[in-house]
Amino acid sequence: FFLAWPCRPIRRLACDEAPPDMRKLYDAHVPLTAVQRAAVALGSAAGSLVRPDRADLVASLGETTGHAALRRIRAQMLRTEEGRAILNYKPRITDATLRGLEDLPACTFGGAYAQFMRKRRFTPGERPQVRFVDDCELAYVAQRYREVHDFWHVVFACPTTLLGELSLKTLEFFQTGLPMCFLAVAGGQFRLDRTQRKILRQHYIPWASRAAKEAQCLLAIHYEKHFQDDLDSLR
């Protein structure tokens, strides 16, 4: 009966016909209604607790819950000349960036980063594109955060073990205020054994708090200009 009922075909709105808050702002952008955003956030949060290794779920959670934190990060970046330059020129970390560092000495920041990536068979291009942030500049801030994450592994000597990732995520939360970082640590700690949880709570969380407070805004550092610097000096 319902299949036979005559109806007008649904016509997809053209971009210039869409409501202002539903227009596509950049290539990867996926505009969401408030209900859709809440659904993606809840689904990503639940999925991330079960599968913290799913980078796409973690990314979606960060994008749908981090608007206020991203605005604060942008404000911090605008306070420094280096941060303003990053927002102006919008540098990207790509596979070509990594290839250009292969010949640097391991004692340099760039050489240590290349060694870190090569040893783990990571590539910058594996990072998912930002899709759910409804502001072009904030979308870049979110993408930049995603791309410099491996720099922070090198700078803070955090391994890519679960304990190491949670330690770095704790530091990221204290630095950025992104809810996704807090949720990652709150849920991920239960995948550690009792001894590791104790180490996380008694050692790494206090360390992350101190390091985050002592460091300048980590997203306001133009890391590409420091590739040839001695790693210990940069730290």
N, C-alpha and C positions, 0 to 999 in steps of 0.2 A: 504493500500500500504506500509506504513512505518513498520507496524507490520510484514509484509511478507518479507521485505527486509532482506537478510541474513547478519548477523553481528557476530563478534567474541564476546563472553561473556567478560564482564569487570572483570578483576582479581584484587582483593584487594592486595596492596603491603604488603609484610611481613615487620616486623619492621626493619630488617637489610637491606631491599631494599629501604626503604623510604629515601627521601632527608634528610640530616643531621638536618635541621631546622624543620622537621616534625616528628621526632621520639618521641615516648612516653618516657618521662624522669622519671616519677614516677607513682604510681598506678592510681591516679585519673586524670592524665594529659590528656588534650584534645588539641593536636597541632592544630593551626589555621594558615591559610594563612593571609596575610595582609588584603585582602578583607573581609575574614570571621571575622577577629578581629574587623574591622571597623563596620561591620554589627551587631555583637554582642554588641559592645559598644553603637551604636546608638539605637538599640532596647532596651537594658537594661536601657539606660538613659531615653528614652520615657516612658517605663513601670514603672520605679521608680518614675517618677513625678506623674503618675496616681495612682500607688499603692506603696507608700513608705513602706508599711508593708510587701512587698514581699522580704524576705531576699535573695532569690536566685537571683533576679534581681539586687539588691544592690550589692551582692557579685560579680556577673559577671561584673558589671560596674567597680567596684574597681580593678578587676584583669586585665581587658583589657585596662585600662587607667592609671594604677599606676606604670608602670615599673620604670620610672625615680625616683619617690618618694621612691619606695622600695629599690632602689640602695642607695639612700641617707640615709635611715633608717639603712640599713646594715652597711654602713660606720660609722655611729654614734655608733652602737652597738660594732663594732670592736675597738673603741677607749677606751673602758672600760673593765676591767677584767671580770666583771659580764656579760656584753654583749657578750664577746667572749665565755664565758662558756655556755651561752644560745644557741648560734649558734653551738657550738661544741656538746653539749649533746641533744639539741632539745627536751626539755620537752614538754609534751602535757597536756592540761586540759581536763579531761575526766569525765564521770559519776562516775568512781571509785574515782577520786580526790574529788568530791563533797561529796560522801558517807563518806570519811575519815575525813570530817570536821564537821560532824553533832553534835559531842559531845563537840566541843570547845565553850568556853564562848562567848556570844554575843558581849562582849567588845573587843574581838580579831578580827583581820582582817579576819581570816579564818571563825570564827563563824559568823561574820556579813555578809560575803559573802554567807555562807550556808543559813542563815536566809533570805537574799535577794532573793536567788534562790528558796527556798522553798515557800516563800510567793507568788511568781509570777508563781510557777509551771514551772520554767525554768529548763532545763538540758543542760550541756555543749555539749552533743551529738547532740543537735539540730542544731549546727552551720554547715553550708554546707562546704564540702571539697573544697579546692582550685583546680581549673581545668585548668585555662587558662594562667598561668604564666610559661614562657618557661625557667625557671632556677630553679633547685632543691632548692638551698638555699634561693632564693627570694620567692619561693613558701612557704617555711617554715616561712619566715618573715611575709608573708601575712596571713598565718594560725594562727601564734602567735598573730598578731594584732586582728584577729577575736575572738580568744579564751579569750584574756584578756580584751575585751571590757566590760564585766560585772564586772570585778575587778574595772575598772575605775568608773563605776556607784557607787560602794561602797566607793571608796577612795574620790571621789569628791562630794558624796551625791547628785547625780543627779537622780531624779525619772525617771520612764519609761513612763511618759506622753510625748506627742508630744513635748511640750516645753522643757522638760528635755532632751529628745533625741537630739533635735536640739542644745541645749546648749553644750552637750557633743560632738556632731559631730563638732561643731565650735572649741572646744578645740583640738580635734583630727586633724582638718585641720591645725591649727597653729603649732601643734607638728610634724605632719607627712608630710604635704604637699600633701596628697592624693587628687586628683581631685574629687573623689567620695564624700568625706566629704563636700567639697565646694558645689557640685551640690545638695547634700541632703539638705543642709541648704537653698540654693538659691531657690529650688523648694518647700521644705517642709514648709517654712515660710508662704506661701499663704494658707495653711490649718489651720493656726491660725486665731483667730479673731483679730480685730484691736488693742485691748488692749494688747493681748499677743504678737503681733508683736512689739509693742512699747517697751514692757518689754524686749523682746529678743534683740532688737537693742540697747536700752539705758543701759541695765544692764548686760545681760548674754554674749553678744559678747565682750564687754570690759573686763568682768571678765575672759572669756575664753582666751583672748589674754594675760592677765597678768599671769594667772595660767600656761599657756603653756610655757611662757618665763622663769618663776621662777623655774619650775620643770626641773629635769634632763630628759634625754631621757627616756620616759615611757616604751619603749620596751626593754630597757637595764636593767630593774629591774627584778631580779629572784623572782617573787612574791611567789612562792612555799616555799621559805625559810623564809617568813615573816608571814605565816599563824597564828603562835602563838603570834605574836607581838600585842601590844596594838594598836588599830585602830587609835586613836588620835595621837599617837607617829609616826606611819607610815605616816600619813598625813603630 
